[in-house]
C-alpha cells in the first residue's frame, strides 16, 4: 500500500518488505499504551515537499488545489477513514464530470477514468492466472523430483515424461524414460537397499525444499509466510499493513509457495494464491491514479483480486466471487461484484489457456459423477457433516493453542528449526504410505475418482463379475484384497493428516489450509463410502436398501462420499457455506449433488459453531490482535457510550487543540508528549464546544512544511482553524491557517447513546474514531480499538489482545 508520491525521506523506507516487522509470529514492539505508534521518529527524514506555502498572513494556499505530500495518507498499522476516502472520491468524480463538458480532451479523460477499473481487472486476471499456472507446473515437477527424474528431459514431471512412451495403460507409470533415484544410482529399483535409498532421497529433497522456503521468507519477505487470508480480511476492513502486498512479498511468496508445496508438508497452495492475487492487484493499482491515491477504492480492487485468486486456485470463477463476498470482503458494492466476476473470468481463462495439468481442466482433482444419489444417503452425508464440524472445531482450538505457544515461548525465535523438524517428521512418516507420499492434490483426485474398468488403483481392486455389467456403469462389487489394504493405509493417512496439519499451519512458510482440510474430509468420506457400498452389496435385502439398491446395480458412489466429506471438513474449519457449495459444484460439474453438499456444509457449520463461534481465519485475526470488527456478530449488551469512551474517571483530561489560541510550540508539545492519531479541536478549553477533528499526521506534515516554505512562521506563531484570523497586535509573528486539514464534520454521539448503535456505526461506516458530546460540549472519544476492547471484555477475553487501532 505504498504511495510513492506521498512520501519523502524516511517515509520511503517504510514501504519495503525488509524493514517490515513480522506479523504472524510477532516480534513487534507494543510497549506504547496509546492507540498508534508515534510519528516523531519518522518525521526527521523529511527533506522536501511539493506543496507551496501554508495559509498565513503573507501567503494563502488551498489544500484542495495543491495538496501537500503526505496529507491525507495513513501511518503503518492504522485504520483508514472510510468516510473521508469515499468523500474524496466523490469530489474527484464530480470534478471530472463537470470538466468533461468543457473540452474533448476532458471528455476523453472522463471516459478513460471510467474504463480504468475494467482495464485493471483485466490485468489482474491475466497476471494472477499466469502466476497460478507457473506455480502449478513448477510444484508438479518438483513434487515428482523427490522420487526420480526424467531422462528424456529433467524438466518433465513423471506424467509428462511418460506421455510419449509405448508402455501399456496398466504400466503407464513405469515407462523406461522415468528413473527413480535408486535406478539412477544403483542401476535397479528392487530390493531393500533400493527402497532405503529412495526413502533417503525423498527425505533429503523434502528438507532441502522446505529449508530453502523458510530461509527465503525469513531473509527477504517475512510477510510471505502463512496463508495470508486473515491479514487480507483485516486489510480489506481498512487496516494498513505496509509491504504486506508489496512486490517483494509477491516474488518471494510465489517462489516459496512452490517449494513449500513440493516439500510434501501438509499444506496447500489455494489460500496463498489469494494473497498472491491481492499482491498483483495492489501493485497494478499504482498504474492508475484513481486507485493509487485512494485507499477505499484500492480495497474494492483487492476484493476483486481475492475472487480471482480463488478462481485460479479451484477453477471456480463463480465460487471465487462468492468467497470474496462471504469470507474476506468488508465493503462489497454491486460495482465490485461485476468487476470481481470479470477478474475471476479472465484469471480462469488465462489458467485454462496455460493448461498446467494437461487435462484441459483448471484443477488436478476435477471429477464427474453420473449416478444419482438416493434420499437415504443423506444420513451418511449428514454424519460426514458432523465429522467435519467436530474436526474443524478440534483443529481450530489445537492450532490456535500451538500458535499462541509459538508466539509466547522461545519456539517462535527458531522458525528454521521448527520447519526442519516438522518437515523431517512429515517426510519420514509419509514415505512408507503411498497415500501420504503422493501430493495432497493427487490424493484428493484419487479419492474423488469413481472406479472405472481401466483403473489400476488399489482403491479400485474389486472382485470383478463382468457378466452383470450394464452399459458403462460398473455394478457394486465385493471389495478385493487391494481395497482392504487401501482402507488401512487411508486410515493411517487420516490420523497422520489430522495431527500433522495442526503443527504445519502457521509456520514461517506459505501454507494454505484448504487442501489439507479437504484431504482429511475426502479420506473420511471415502472410508465411509466404501463401508456403505459393501454393506449394500452384502445386505441388499435389508429394508433400507431393498427399494433402490438391488443386486447388480450401481447405487453407491464412494467418490461422491469423499467429495461431500471434503466439503464438510473445509466448512468446519473456515465456516464457509454458500461459496463452499458453489466451489465444490464447479469442481465436479454435478448439479444434482448440490443438496448433499448443502446438507454436509450446513451440518458442519452448525456443529462447529456449537463448539466455538470463530472460523480459523477469525481466530488468527484475534490471535494477532488486528482491529477487525466482525460484521456477522451481534452486539446485545446494554452498555452506553459513556461506559466505553476515554478519558475514564481518574484519567487525565482529554487532549484537545483550541481553534485560535495555541501557538506552533504548544501544538508541537502536544504532538511530542502524546501518541494519539488525532485531536479534537474546540472553541476554547473553558467552553469545550466542538469545532472539528484534526489528524496528527496532517498536523506534523503541515507544520513542517510551513516552517520551510512560509516566511515568518516561528514557535510563537498562532495556529488557527477558523475562516478569519484572530485579532492580534501588529508586532505578532505570522499566523498559520490550518483550516483545510480540519475535519469539520466528525462523527459524534451523545454520552447516552447505546453501545449497540455505536458498534453498528463503526461497522457500517468503517469509522476510526467517534467523539462523545453532552449538550454540545466535548466529553470524550471512542476509537475502534476501544470498541474492540469493550467487546473482548464482555466476551470474557483479554482486552489487551487488541494490539492495533
C-alpha positions in Angstrom: 0.0 0.0 0.0 2.9 2.3 -0.6 2.0 5.5 -2.2 5.3 6.8 -3.6 4.1 10.3 -4.5 3.1 10.9 -0.9 6.4 10.3 1.0 9.9 11.6 1.1 12.9 10.7 3.2 12.4 8.2 5.9 8.8 7.5 4.9 10.2 5.8 1.8 11.8 3.1 3.8 8.6 2.0 5.4 7.4 0.6 2.1 10.0 -2.1 1.7 9.5 -5.6 3.0 12.9 -5.8 4.5 12.0 -3.1 7.1 8.7 -4.8 7.9 8.2 -6.4 11.3 6.9 -9.9 11.3 3.2 -10.2 12.0 2.4 -13.8 12.3 4.7 -14.9 15.0 5.1 -11.4 16.5 8.3 -9.7 17.2 6.6 -6.3 17.2 7.1 -3.7 19.9 3.8 -2.9 21.6 5.1 -1.1 24.6 3.1 2.0 23.9 -0.1 2.2 25.7 -1.8 4.6 23.3 -3.6 3.6 20.1 -0.9 4.3 17.5 2.9 4.3 17.2 4.3 7.9 17.3 5.3 9.5 14.1 8.0 11.7 15.6 10.9 9.4 14.7 9.7 9.2 11.1 9.4 13.0 10.6 13.1 13.6 10.9 13.8 12.4 7.4 11.5 14.9 5.6 13.8 16.6 3.1 11.5 18.3 0.6 7.9 19.0 -0.2 6.0 19.5 -3.4 3.5 21.9 -2.0 3.6 25.7 -1.8 3.5 27.9 1.3 0.8 27.4 4.0 -2.1 29.6 4.7 -0.9 32.6 6.7 -0.8 36.3 6.7 1.6 36.6 3.8 0.8 33.6 1.6 -2.6 31.9 1.0 -2.8 28.3 -0.1 -5.7 26.0 -0.9 -5.0 22.4 0.1 -7.6 21.1 -2.4 -5.8 22.7 -5.3 -2.3 22.0 -4.3 -2.2 19.1 -1.7 0.8 18.6 0.4 2.6 15.3 0.0 1.6 13.0 2.9 -1.5 14.9 3.9 -4.5 12.6 3.8 -2.4 9.4 4.0 -2.1 6.9 6.8 0.6 5.5 9.1 1.5 1.9 9.1 -0.7 -0.3 11.4 -3.5 2.2 11.3 -7.1 2.1 10.1 -8.2 4.2 7.1 -11.1 6.7 7.4 -13.7 5.1 5.0 -16.0 8.2 5.2 -13.2 10.6 4.2 -11.9 8.3 1.4 -15.3 7.9 -0.1 -15.9 11.7 0.1 -12.7 12.4 -1.6 -13.5 10.0 -4.4 -17.0 11.6 -4.9 -15.3 15.0 -5.1 -12.8 13.8 -7.7 -15.6 12.2 -9.7 -17.7 15.4 -9.6 -14.7 17.4 -10.8 -14.0 15.0 -13.7 -17.7 15.0 -14.7 -18.0 18.8 -14.7 -14.8 19.2 -16.7 -15.9 16.7 -19.3 -18.4 19.2 -20.7 -15.7 21.8 -21.2 -13.5 20.1 -23.9 -13.0 17.0 -25.9 -9.8 16.2 -24.1 -11.6 16.3 -20.7 -14.3 14.1 -22.1 -11.7 11.5 -23.2 -10.1 11.7 -19.7 -13.6 11.1 -18.2 -14.1 8.0 -20.4 -10.6 6.6 -19.7 -11.2 7.2 -15.9 -14.5 5.2 -16.1 -12.8 2.4 -18.2 -9.7 2.2 -16.0 -11.4 -0.1 -13.4 -12.2 -2.7 -16.1 -8.7 -2.5 -17.6 -7.2 -3.0 -14.1 -9.4 -6.1 -13.6 -8.2 -7.5 -17.0 -4.5 -7.0 -16.0 -5.1 -8.6 -12.5 -6.8 -11.6 -14.1 -4.0 -12.1 -16.7 -1.3 -11.8 -14.1 -3.0 -13.9 -11.4 -3.8 -16.7 -14.0 -0.2 -16.7 -15.4 1.3 -16.9 -11.9 -1.1 -19.7 -10.9 -0.1 -21.7 -14.0 3.6 -21.2 -13.3 3.1 -22.3 -9.6 1.1 -25.4 -10.7 3.6 -26.5 -13.3 6.6 -25.9 -11.0 5.1 -27.6 -8.0 4.0 -30.7 -10.0 7.6 -31.1 -11.4 9.3 -30.5 -8.1 7.0 -32.9 -6.2 7.9 -35.7 -8.7 11.6 -34.7 -8.4 11.6 -36.2 -4.8 11.0 -39.7 -6.3 13.0 -39.6 -9.5 14.0 -37.8 -12.7 13.1 -37.9 -16.4 15.9 -39.0 -18.7 14.2 -37.5 -21.8 14.4 -34.1 -20.2 14.9 -33.3 -16.5 12.2 -30.5 -16.8 9.4 -33.1 -17.4 7.4 -34.4 -14.4 6.5 -38.1 -14.2 3.3 -37.8 -16.1 4.6 -35.7 -19.0 7.7 -37.9 -19.2 5.6 -41.0 -19.9 3.3 -39.4 -22.4 5.3 -40.5 -25.5 6.2 -43.9 -24.0 4.9 -47.1 -25.7 4.0 -48.8 -22.3 0.6 -50.3 -21.8 -2.1 -48.5 -20.0 -1.7 -50.5 -16.8 2.1 -49.9 -16.7 1.8 -46.2 -17.7 3.7 -45.1 -14.5 6.6 -47.5 -15.2 7.9 -46.0 -18.5 11.6 -46.5 -19.3 12.2 -42.7 -19.6 11.4 -42.1 -15.9 14.0 -43.4 -13.5 13.7 -43.5 -9.7 16.7 -42.4 -7.7 17.7 -46.0 -6.9 17.5 -46.9 -10.6 19.7 -43.9 -11.5 22.3 -44.5 -8.7 22.2 -48.3 -8.2 21.0 -49.4 -11.7 18.0 -51.3 -10.2 14.8 -50.3 -8.3 14.1 -53.6 -6.5 15.3 -54.7 -3.0 15.7 -53.3 0.4 18.7 -51.1 -0.3 16.9 -49.5 -3.3 13.9 -48.8 -1.0 16.2 -47.2 1.6 17.9 -45.1 -1.0 14.6 -43.8 -2.4 13.4 -43.2 1.2 16.6 -41.2 1.9 16.4 -39.1 -1.3 12.7 -38.3 -0.6 13.5 -37.0 2.9 16.6 -35.1 1.7 14.7 -33.3 -1.2 11.8 -32.5 1.2 14.2 -30.9 3.8 16.0 -29.0 1.0 12.8 -27.5 -0.4 11.4 -26.5 3.0 14.6 -25.1 4.3 15.1 -23.0 1.1 11.5 -21.8 1.5 11.8 -20.7 5.2 15.2 -19.1 4.6 13.9 -17.0 1.7 10.9 -15.9 3.7 13.0 -15.1 6.7 15.6 -13.2 4.7 13.6 -11.3 2.1 9.9 -11.1 2.9 8.6 -12.0 6.4 5.1 -11.3 5.3 5.2 -14.1 2.7 4.6 -16.8 5.3 1.3 -18.4 6.2 -2.0 -18.3 4.3 -2.4 -14.6 4.1 -6.2 -14.7 4.3 -6.5 -13.4 7.9 -4.3 -10.4 7.0 -6.2 -9.8 3.7 -9.5 -9.8 5.6 -8.1 -7.2 8.0 -6.6 -5.1 5.2 -10.0 -5.2 3.4 -11.7 -3.9 6.6 -9.5 -0.8 6.3 -6.3 -1.7 8.1 -2.9 -0.7 6.7 0.0 -3.2 6.7 2.7 -1.6 4.5 4.7 -4.1 2.5 2.2 -7.0 3.0 1.0 -6.7 -0.6 4.3 -5.4 -2.0 6.5 -6.6 -4.9 9.0 -8.5 -2.6 6.2 -10.3 -0.9 4.8 -11.3 -4.3 8.1 -12.6 -5.7 9.1 -14.5 -2.5 5.6 -15.9 -1.9 5.4 -17.2 -5.5 8.8 -19.0 -5.2 8.4 -20.3 -1.7 4.9 -21.5 -2.3 6.2 -23.8 -5.0 9.0 -25.0 -2.6 6.6 -25.5 0.4 4.0 -27.5 -1.6 6.8 -29.6 -3.2 8.4 -30.4 0.2 5.3 -32.6 1.0 4.3 -30.7 4.1 0.6 -30.9 5.0 -0.4 -27.6 3.3 -2.0 -26.3 0.2 -1.4 -23.5 -2.3 -5.1 -22.3 -2.5 -5.1 -19.8 0.4 -1.7 -18.3 -0.5 -2.9 -17.9 -4.1 -5.5 -15.4 -2.8 -2.6 -13.5 -1.2 -0.6 -13.7 -4.5 -3.6 -12.4 -6.5 -4.1 -9.5 -4.0 -0.4 -8.6 -4.3 -0.9 -8.4 -8.1 -3.9 -6.2 -7.6 -2.1 -3.9 -5.2 1.0 -3.5 -7.4 -1.1 -2.9 -10.5 -3.2 -0.2 -8.7 -0.1 2.0 -8.9 -0.7 2.3 -12.7 -3.9 4.2 -12.1 -4.0 7.5 -10.1 -7.6 6.9 -9.0 -6.6 3.7 -7.1 -3.1 4.7 -6.1 -4.3 7.7 -4.1 -7.5 6.4 -2.6 -7.3 3.6 0.0 -11.1 2.8 -0.2 -11.0 2.4 -4.0 -8.0 0.2 -3.7 -9.8 -2.1 -1.3 -12.5 -2.6 -4.0 -9.8 -3.8 -6.3 -8.3 -6.1 -3.7 -11.8 -7.7 -3.2 -11.9 -8.5 -6.9 -8.3 -9.8 -6.8 -9.3 -12.2 -3.9 -12.0 -13.5 -6.2 -9.5 -14.0 -9.0 -7.2 -15.9 -6.5 -9.9 -18.4 -5.6 -10.9 -18.7 -9.3 -7.4 -20.0 -10.3 -7.0 -22.0 -7.1 -10.0 -24.1 -7.6 -11.0 -23.4 -11.2 -14.2 -21.9 -9.8 -14.8 -18.3 -11.0 -18.3 -18.0 -9.5 -17.2 -19.7 -6.3 -14.3 -17.1 -6.2 -16.7 -14.2 -6.4 -18.9 -15.7 -3.6 -15.8 -16.4 -1.5 -14.7 -12.8 -1.7 -18.3 -11.7 -0.8 -18.9 -14.2 2.0 -15.5 -14.6 3.6 -13.0 -11.8 3.0 -14.6 -8.6 1.9 -15.8 -5.9 4.3 -17.2 -3.4 1.7 -18.6 -5.0 -1.4 -20.8 -2.7 -3.5 -22.6 -4.0 -6.7 -19.9 -2.5 -8.9 -17.3 -4.6 -7.2 -19.4 -7.7 -7.7 -19.4 -7.2 -11.5 -15.7 -6.4 -11.6 -14.9 -9.4 -9.4 -16.8 -11.6 -11.8 -14.8 -10.2 -14.7 -11.4 -10.6 -13.0 -12.3 -14.2 -11.9 -13.4 -14.9 -15.5 -10.1 -13.6 -17.1 -8.0 -15.4 -14.5 -9.7 -18.7 -15.1 -9.5 -18.2 -18.9 -5.8 -17.5 -18.6 -5.1 -20.6 -16.5 -7.2 -22.7 -18.9 -5.1 -21.4 -21.8 -1.9 -22.4 -20.0 -3.4 -25.9 -19.2 -0.9 -26.7 -16.4 -2.2 -30.2 -15.7 -2.5 -31.3 -19.3 -6.1 -32.5 -18.8 -7.9 -29.3 -20.1 -9.1 -28.7 -16.5 -8.2 -25.9 -14.1 -7.5 -28.3 -11.2 -5.9 -31.6 -10.7 -8.9 -33.2 -9.0 -11.7 -32.4 -11.4 -14.2 -35.3 -11.4 -17.6 -36.1 -13.0 -20.2 -38.4 -11.4 -23.1 -39.7 -13.3 -25.1 -41.8 -10.8 -27.9 -40.2 -8.9 -27.9 -40.3 -5.1 -30.8 -41.7 -3.0 -32.6 -39.8 -0.3 -31.5 -42.3 2.4 -27.9 -41.4 1.6 -28.5 -38.1 3.3 -27.9 -39.9 6.6 -24.2 -40.7 5.9 -23.8 -37.3 4.3 -25.1 -35.6 7.5 -22.7 -37.9 9.5 -19.9 -36.6 7.4 -21.1 -33.1 8.2 -21.0 -33.8 11.9 -17.4 -35.2 11.5 -16.4 -32.1 9.5 -17.7 -29.8 12.3 -16.0 -31.8 15.0 -12.7 -31.9 13.1 -13.0 -28.1 12.3 -13.6 -27.2 16.0 -10.8 -29.5 17.2 -8.3 -28.2 14.6 -9.0 -24.5 15.3 -8.6 -25.0 19.1 -5.5 -27.1 18.7 -3.9 -24.9 16.1 -4.6 -21.6 17.9 -3.2 -23.1 21.2 0.0 -24.2 19.3 0.3 -20.8 17.5 -0.1 -19.0 20.9 2.6 -21.2 22.3 4.8 -20.3 19.4 4.3 -16.6 20.0 4.8 -16.6 23.7 7.7 -19.0 24.1 11.2 -19.4 22.7 9.8 -21.6 19.9 8.9 -18.5 17.9 12.6 -17.5 17.8 13.6 -20.6 15.9 11.4 -20.7 12.8 14.0 -22.5 10.6 14.5 -25.3 13.2 10.7 -25.7 13.6 10.2 -26.0 9.8 13.2 -28.5 9.7 11.8 -30.7 12.4 8.2 -30.7 11.1 9.3 -31.5 7.6 11.6 -34.3 8.8 8.7 -35.9 10.8 6.3 -35.4 7.9 8.7 -36.9 5.3 9.7 -39.9 7.5 6.1 -40.8 8.2 4.8 -40.1 4.7 7.1 -42.2 2.5 6.1 -45.7 3.7 2.4 -45.0 2.9 1.7 -44.4 -0.8 -1.3 -42.2 0.1 0.8 -39.8 2.1 3.8 -40.0 -0.2 1.8 -38.6 -3.2 1.0 -34.9 -3.3 -2.2 -34.0 -1.4 -3.9 -32.8 -4.6 -3.2 -36.2 -6.3 -4.5 -37.9 -3.2 -7.8 -35.9 -3.3 -8.0 -36.6 -7.0 -7.7 -40.4 -6.4 -10.2 -40.3 -3.5 -12.8 -38.4 -5.6 -12.3 -40.8 -8.5 -15.2 -43.1 -9.5 -13.7 -46.5 -10.3 -13.8 -47.5 -13.9 -12.9 -50.7 -15.7 -9.3 -49.5 -16.6 -8.5 -48.1 -13.1 -5.4 -49.8 -11.7 -5.5 -48.1 -8.2 -5.7 -50.2 -5.1 -9.0 -48.4 -4.3 -10.5 -50.0 -7.4 -9.3 -53.6 -6.8 -12.8 -55.1 -6.6 -13.8 -58.7 -7.4 -15.0 -58.3 -11.0 -18.0 -60.1 -12.3 -18.4 -58.7 -15.8 -21.5 -60.8 -16.6 -23.6 -58.3 -14.6 -22.2 -55.2 -16.2 -24.9 -53.0 -17.7 -23.5 -50.4 -20.2 -20.7 -48.2 -19.0 -21.6 -48.4 -15.3 -19.9 -51.0 -13.1 -22.2 -52.6 -10.5 -21.4 -52.5 -6.8 -18.9 -55.3 -6.3 -17.3 -57.2 -3.4 -14.0 -55.5 -2.2 -10.8 -57.3 -3.1 -7.7 -57.5 -1.0 -6.4 -54.3 -2.6 -9.3 -52.3 -1.3 -8.9 -53.6 2.2 -5.2 -52.7 2.1 -6.0 -49.3 0.8 -8.6 -48.8 3.7 -5.9 -49.5 6.3 -3.4 -47.2 4.6 -6.1 -44.4 4.3 -7.0 -44.8 8.0 -3.3 -44.3 8.9 -3.1 -41.4 6.5 -6.2 -39.8 8.1 -4.6 -40.0 11.6 -1.3 -38.5 10.3 -3.0 -35.7 8.4 -5.3 -34.8 11.3 -2.4 -34.2 13.7 0.5 -33.0 11.5 -1.7 -30.2 9.9 -2.1 -28.7 13.4 1.6 -28.1 13.7 2.2 -27.1 10.0 -0.4 -24.3 9.6 1.2 -21.1 10.9 4.8 -22.0 10.3 7.1 -19.5 8.6 6.4 -20.9 5.1 3.5 -20.2 2.8 0.8 -22.6 3.9 -2.8 -22.9 2.8 -5.5 -24.8 4.7 -8.0 -25.7 2.0 -6.2 -28.7 0.6 -5.2 -30.4 3.9 -8.8 -29.9 5.2 -10.3 -31.3 2.1 -7.9 -34.3 2.2 -9.0 -35.1 5.8 -12.6 -35.0 4.8 -12.0 -36.9 1.5 -10.3 -39.7 3.3 -13.1 -40.0 5.9 -15.7 -39.8 3.1 -14.1 -42.5 1.0 -13.8 -44.8 4.0 -17.5 -44.3 4.8 -18.4 -44.6 1.2 -16.7 -48.0 0.7 -18.2 -49.2 4.0 -21.8 -48.2 2.8 -21.1 -49.7 -0.6 -20.0 -53.1 0.9 -23.0 -53.0 3.3 -25.3 -52.5 0.4 -23.6 -55.3 -1.6 -23.7 -58.0 1.1 -27.1 -56.9 2.6 -29.1 -55.7 -0.4 -32.1 -57.4 1.0 -32.2 -55.1 4.1 -35.2 -52.8 4.3 -33.1 -49.7 3.9 -31.6 -51.0 0.6 -34.4 -53.1 -0.8 -36.3 -50.3 -2.5 -33.4 -48.8 -4.5 -30.3 -50.9 -4.4 -30.9 -54.3 -5.9 -28.1 -56.8 -6.6 -26.0 -56.0 -9.6 -27.0 -52.3 -9.5 -24.5 -49.4 -9.3 -26.1 -47.5 -6.4 -23.3 -46.2 -4.1 -20.5 -43.9 -5.4 -17.7 -43.8 -2.8 -16.1 -40.9 -4.7 -19.2 -38.8 -4.0 -18.8 -39.5 -0.3 -15.2 -38.3 -0.5 -16.4 -35.1 -2.1 -19.1 -34.5 0.5 -16.6 -35.2 3.3 -14.1 -32.8 1.8 -16.7 -30.0 1.7 -17.8 -30.8 5.3 -14.2 -30.6 6.7 -13.4 -27.4 4.8 -16.7 -25.9 6.0 -15.9 -26.9 9.6 -12.6 -25.1 9.5 -13.5 -22.0 7.6 -17.2 -21.8 8.3 -17.9 -21.1 4.6 -21.3 -22.2 3.3 -22.6 -20.7 0.1 -19.2 -20.2 -1.6 -18.1 -23.6 -0.4 -21.0 -25.4 -2.1 -20.5 -23.5 -5.3 -16.8 -24.1 -5.4 -17.4 -27.9 -4.9 -20.1 -27.9 -7.5 -17.8 -26.1 -10.0 -15.1 -28.7 -9.2 -17.3 -31.6 -10.0 -19.6 -30.2 -12.6 -22.5 -32.1 -11.0 -25.6 -30.0 -10.4 -27.5 -33.0 -8.9 -25.1 -33.2 -5.9 -25.8 -29.7 -4.6 -28.3 -31.0 -2.0 -25.8 -33.5 -0.4 -23.1 -30.7 -0.4 -25.5 -28.2 1.2 -26.6 -30.7 3.9 -23.0 -31.5 4.8 -21.8 -27.8 4.7 -24.7 -26.6 6.9 -24.4 -29.6 9.4 -20.7 -29.0 9.6 -21.2 -25.2 10.3 -23.9 -25.9 13.0 -21.8 -28.5 14.8 -18.6 -26.3 14.7 -20.5 -23.2 15.7 -21.9 -25.0 18.7 -18.4 -25.7 20.0 -16.7 -22.4 19.0 -18.1 -19.4 17.1 -14.9 -18.4 15.2 -13.6 -19.9 12.0 -9.9 -20.4 11.6 -9.2 -17.0 9.9 -11.2 -15.0 12.5 -9.3 -16.9 15.3 -6.0 -16.0 13.7 -7.1 -12.3 13.4 -7.9 -12.3 17.1 -4.6 -14.1 18.0 -2.6 -11.4 16.1 -4.6 -8.6 17.7 -5.7 -7.0 14.5 -8.5 -4.4 14.8 -11.2 -6.4 12.8 -14.8 -5.6 13.7 -16.7 -8.7 12.6 -19.9 -7.7 10.8 -21.6 -11.1 11.3 -21.6 -10.9 15.2 -24.5 -9.4 17.1 -23.8 -6.9 19.9 -26.5 -7.5 22.5 -25.3 -5.8 25.7 -26.9 -2.7 27.3 -23.9 -0.5 27.8 -23.7 3.2 26.9 -21.1 5.3 25.0 -20.1 6.9 28.3 -19.1 3.5 29.7 -16.6 3.0 26.8 -15.3 6.5 26.0 -12.0 7.9 27.1 -11.0 9.6 29.4 -12.4 7.4 32.1 -12.8 8.5 35.7 -9.5 9.4 37.3 -7.8 9.7 33.9 -6.2 12.9 32.8 -8.5 15.2 30.8 -8.8 14.7 27.0 -6.0 16.3 24.9 -7.6 19.0 22.7 -6.4 21.8 20.5 -8.1 25.2 20.6 -9.3 26.8 17.3 -7.4 30.1 17.5 -5.3 30.5 20.7 -2.5 27.9 20.6 1.0 28.5 19.2 3.1 26.2 17.0 5.2 25.4 20.0 2.0 24.4 22.1 0.8 22.1 19.3 4.3 20.5 18.8 4.5 19.9 22.6 1.1 18.1 22.5 2.3 16.0 19.5 5.6 15.1 21.2 4.0 14.2 24.6 1.2 12.0 23.2 0.9 9.3 20.6 -2.8 9.7 19.6 -3.6 9.5 15.9 -5.7 12.7 16.0 -7.0 15.6 18.3 -10.4 17.2 18.7 -10.4 21.0 18.0 -12.6 23.1 20.4 -13.5 26.7 20.7 -11.7 27.1 24.0 -10.6 24.9 26.9 -13.3 26.6 29.1 -16.3 26.1 26.7 -15.2 22.7 25.3 -17.5 23.3 22.3 -16.5 21.1 19.5 -15.3 22.6 16.2 -13.8 19.6 14.4 -11.1 16.9 14.4 -7.6 17.1 13.0 -5.2 14.1 12.3 -1.8 14.0 14.0 -0.1 13.1 10.7 -1.6 16.0 8.8 -0.6 18.4 11.6 3.0 17.3 11.6 3.4 17.5 7.9 1.6 20.9 7.6 3.7 22.5 10.4 7.0 21.0 9.0 6.1 22.3 5.5 5.1 25.8 6.8 8.4 26.2 8.7 10.3 25.5 5.5 8.1 27.2 2.9 6.4 30.1 4.6 8.2 33.2 5.9 7.7 34.3 9.4 6.5 31.0 10.9 8.2 30.6 14.3 7.4 28.7 17.5 5.3 31.6 18.8 3.2 31.8 15.7 -0.5 31.3 16.4 -2.2 28.3 14.7 -5.9 29.0 13.8 -8.6 26.8 12.3 -11.2 29.5 11.7 -12.1 31.3 8.4 -10.7 34.6 9.6 -7.6 35.2 11.6 -8.0 36.2 15.3 -7.2 39.9 16.2 -3.5 40.2 17.3 -1.1 43.1 18.0 0.7 44.3 14.8 4.1 43.1 16.2 3.0 39.4 16.4 4.7 36.9 14.1 2.9 35.4 11.0 0.0 33.2 11.8 -0.6 29.7 10.4 -4.0 28.8 9.0 -4.8 25.1 9.0 -8.5 25.1 8.3 -8.1 23.0 5.2 -6.8 19.9 7.2 -9.6 20.2 9.7 -12.5 17.7 9.5 -15.5 20.0 10.2 -18.0 17.1 10.3 -16.5 14.4 12.7 -18.9 11.7 13.8 -20.3 12.5 17.2 -22.7 10.6 19.6 -24.1 11.7 22.9 -22.9 10.1 26.1 -26.3 8.3 26.5 -26.1 6.6 23.1 -26.4 2.8 23.5 -23.2 1.0 22.5 -25.3 -1.3 20.3 -25.8 1.8 18.0 -22.2 2.9 18.3 -20.9 -0.6 17.3 -23.3 -0.5 14.3 -22.0 2.9 13.2 -18.4 1.7 13.4 -19.2 -1.4 11.4 -21.3 0.1 8.7 -19.3 3.3 8.2 -15.8 2.0 8.9 -15.0 4.7 11.4 -11.7 5.2 13.1 -13.0 7.3 16.0 -16.2 8.9 17.2 -16.4 11.9 19.5 -18.8 11.9 22.5 -20.6 15.1 23.5 -23.1 16.2 26.2 -25.3 19.2 25.4 -22.9 20.2 22.6 -19.8 20.0 24.8 -17.0 17.6 24.1 -16.7 14.8 26.8 -14.5 12.2 25.3 -13.6 9.9 22.3 -14.2 6.3 21.3 -11.8 4.7 18.9 -12.2 1.4 17.0 -9.7 -0.1 19.5 -11.9 0.9 22.4 -14.9 -0.7 20.8 -12.9 -4.0 20.2 -11.6 -4.0 23.8 -15.1 -3.5 25.1 -16.4 -6.4 23.0 -13.5 -8.6 24.2 -14.2 -7.7 27.8 -17.9 -8.5 27.5 -16.9 -11.9 25.9 -14.5 -12.6 28.9 -11.5 -12.3 26.6 -8.3 -10.4 27.2 -8.9 -6.8 26.1 -5.1 -6.2 25.8 -5.0 -8.7 23.0 -6.1 -5.9 20.7 -2.7 -4.5 19.7 -3.5 -2.0 17.0 -6.0 0.7 16.3 
